[in-house]
Amino acid sequence: MDHMSTHSGENINESLSSGKSFSQKSNLVTHTRLPTGEKPFSCTICNKRFTLESNLTKHTRNQTCEKPFECLSCGKTFIFKSGLNEHMRTHTGEKPFSCTICSKQFTLKGNLTEHMRIHTGEKPFECLSCGKSFAQKSNLTTHMRIHTGEKPFSCIICGKKFTLKSHLTFHMKTHSDERHFSCLFCGRNFPQKSHLDRHVRIHTGEKPFSCTICGKDFTREDNLTQHMGTHVRNIFNP
């Protein structure tokens, strides 16, 4: 009876308290729990209670790490079917979410939402410390470390900590023999391109950093910074 009413559009189950009607009795039962606060479904692990049995099922899987949904292509498992559905797009290449402005397509709806902010200029994530706003929550999280001093990425070799994972990645190369960037003049290898670029100036004589006060040129930016300090001292100590 409940199933056939979904086809007919007939709402035969009416709430006595709100007057709202439902095509299925189970939806009416769930609705009546809202004003009463009734939560008949209880977690056997932590005793947390839920209004819907489906919410209890999701909660229990998080507690037990049960992952009943398996990808038939690579064997990866997921807690929720929605997670499996999203993962399958990495195999199929499906991108069902399309930007209405530039037509760029995305695998995940969340990625489309973030992309749309490029067009709208929306920055919904605001720093409560300084008021600066960001288009992505991850950028706000990174920014907050300026205020908190948090450095969550640690080198497993020397223990040095970093604010950004990319900084840790660069740092790790100082511990290894991994040197990808070679000097074409002398063959010396460097772990970072910026180090190679600085080294090459020894061979070329290039001095791209110029003092805006006296015009003196420097090979390295830090040398220019030190030099600028001499002008500041001369101003205050003529």
C-alpha positions in Angstrom: 0.0 0.0 0.0 2.8 2.4 0.9 4.7 1.7 -2.2 1.7 2.2 -4.6 1.0 5.6 -3.0 4.4 6.9 -4.3 3.1 6.3 -7.8 -0.3 7.8 -7.2 0.9 10.8 -5.3 -1.7 10.1 -2.6 -0.8 11.3 0.9 -2.8 9.1 3.2 -0.7 9.5 6.4 -1.4 12.8 8.1 0.3 14.2 11.2 -2.3 15.2 13.9 0.0 17.8 15.4 1.2 19.7 12.2 -1.4 18.6 9.6 1.4 17.6 7.2 0.7 14.5 5.1 3.1 11.8 4.0 2.8 9.1 1.3 4.5 6.5 3.5 3.7 5.7 7.1 7.4 5.4 8.0 8.0 9.0 7.0 5.1 10.0 9.2 6.5 8.1 12.2 9.9 9.8 11.7 8.2 13.2 11.4 6.3 12.8 14.7 9.7 12.3 16.5 10.8 15.8 15.7 8.7 17.7 18.2 9.0 15.0 20.9 12.8 14.6 20.5 12.3 10.8 20.6 15.5 8.9 19.6 14.7 5.2 19.7 17.9 3.9 18.1 20.8 3.5 20.4 24.5 2.7 19.7 25.6 -0.4 21.5 29.2 0.9 21.7 28.8 4.5 23.1 25.1 4.7 23.9 24.5 7.7 21.6 20.9 7.8 20.4 19.4 8.6 17.0 16.1 9.6 15.5 16.7 7.5 12.3 17.9 4.0 12.1 20.0 5.0 9.0 21.9 7.5 11.1 22.6 4.9 13.7 24.0 2.6 10.9 26.3 5.3 9.6 27.5 6.1 13.2 28.1 2.4 14.0 30.3 2.0 10.8 32.4 5.0 11.9 32.9 3.4 15.3 33.8 -0.1 14.0 35.6 1.0 10.8 33.3 -1.3 8.9 33.6 -0.7 5.2 31.0 -2.9 3.4 31.2 -1.1 0.0 34.0 -2.4 -2.2 35.3 -1.1 -5.5 35.3 -4.0 -8.0 38.1 -2.3 -10.0 40.8 -1.8 -7.4 39.4 -3.4 -4.2 39.3 -0.2 -2.1 36.5 -0.2 0.5 34.3 2.5 1.8 32.0 3.1 4.8 29.2 4.6 2.8 27.9 3.8 -0.7 28.1 7.5 -1.6 31.9 7.3 -1.0 32.1 4.3 -3.4 30.1 6.2 -6.0 32.4 9.2 -5.9 35.5 6.9 -6.0 34.2 5.0 -9.1 34.5 8.3 -11.1 38.3 8.0 -10.8 38.0 4.8 -12.9 35.3 5.9 -15.3 36.4 9.5 -15.7 32.8 10.7 -15.2 32.5 14.4 -14.3 28.8 15.0 -13.7 29.1 18.5 -12.2 29.5 21.3 -14.8 30.1 25.0 -14.3 27.3 27.0 -15.8 29.6 29.9 -16.6 32.7 28.4 -18.2 31.5 24.7 -18.7 34.4 23.2 -16.8 33.4 19.8 -15.4 34.2 18.2 -12.1 34.1 14.8 -10.5 32.8 16.1 -7.1 30.1 18.6 -6.3 32.3 20.2 -3.7 35.0 20.9 -6.3 32.4 22.7 -8.5 31.3 24.7 -5.5 34.9 25.9 -4.8 35.4 26.6 -8.5 32.3 28.8 -8.8 33.9 31.2 -6.2 36.5 32.0 -8.8 33.7 33.5 -10.9 31.6 35.0 -8.0 34.6 36.3 -5.9 32.8 34.8 -2.9 35.1 34.2 0.2 32.9 32.7 2.9 35.7 31.6 5.2 36.8 34.4 7.5 39.7 34.5 9.9 38.3 35.5 13.3 41.7 36.9 14.3 42.4 39.4 11.5 39.2 39.4 9.3 40.9 38.1 6.2 38.6 36.0 4.0 39.2 32.9 1.9 37.4 31.1 -0.9 38.5 27.7 0.5 38.3 26.4 4.0 41.7 24.7 3.6 43.3 28.1 2.9 41.8 29.5 6.1 43.1 26.5 8.0 46.6 27.2 6.7 46.3 30.9 7.4 45.3 30.3 11.0 48.7 28.8 11.7 50.2 32.3 11.3 48.2 33.3 14.4 48.5 30.1 16.4 52.1 29.2 15.5 51.0 25.7 14.8 53.5 23.6 12.8 51.8 20.2 12.2 54.3 18.7 9.7 57.4 17.2 11.4 60.6 15.9 9.9 61.0 12.2 11.0 64.8 12.6 10.9 65.7 15.8 12.7 62.3 16.7 14.2 62.1 20.2 12.6 58.5 21.4 12.2 56.8 23.1 9.4 53.6 25.0 8.8 53.1 23.6 5.3 53.5 20.1 4.0 55.3 21.4 0.9 58.0 23.0 3.1 58.5 19.7 4.8 58.9 18.0 1.4 61.6 20.4 0.3 63.3 20.0 3.7 63.4 16.2 3.5 65.6 16.5 0.4 68.4 18.0 2.6 68.6 14.6 4.4 68.7 12.5 1.2 71.0 12.2 -1.7 68.1 13.1 -4.0 69.4 15.9 -6.2 67.3 16.5 -9.4 68.7 19.8 -10.6 72.1 19.8 -12.3 74.3 22.7 -13.3 75.1 22.7 -17.1 78.4 24.5 -16.4 80.0 22.4 -13.8 77.7 19.4 -13.2 77.0 20.2 -9.6 73.6 18.9 -8.4 71.0 20.6 -6.2 67.9 19.4 -4.4 65.9 22.5 -5.4 65.6 24.5 -8.6 65.9 27.8 -6.6 69.3 26.6 -5.3 70.5 25.8 -8.9 69.3 29.2 -10.2 71.3 31.0 -7.5 74.4 28.8 -8.2 74.3 29.4 -12.0 74.7 33.2 -11.4 78.3 32.4 -10.3 79.0 31.2 -13.8 77.0 33.8 -15.7 77.8 36.8 -13.5 74.1 37.8 -13.6 73.1 40.2 -10.8 69.3 40.5 -11.0 68.8 42.3 -7.6 69.4 46.1 -7.8 69.5 48.7 -5.0 66.8 51.3 -5.7 68.9 54.0 -3.9 72.4 53.6 -5.3 71.9 51.2 -8.2 74.4 48.6 -6.9 73.6 45.1 -8.3 73.6 41.8 -6.4 73.6 38.1 -7.2 71.4 37.2 -4.3 68.3 38.8 -2.8 69.5 38.4 0.8 72.7 40.3 -0.1 70.6 43.1 -1.4 68.5 43.1 1.8 71.7 43.4 3.9 73.0 46.2 1.7 69.7 48.2 2.0 70.3 48.2 5.7 73.5 50.3 5.2 71.4 53.1 3.7 68.9 52.9 6.6 71.8 53.3 9.1 73.3 56.2 7.1 69.9 58.0 7.3 69.7 57.7 11.0 73.5 58.1 11.7 74.7 60.6 9.1 
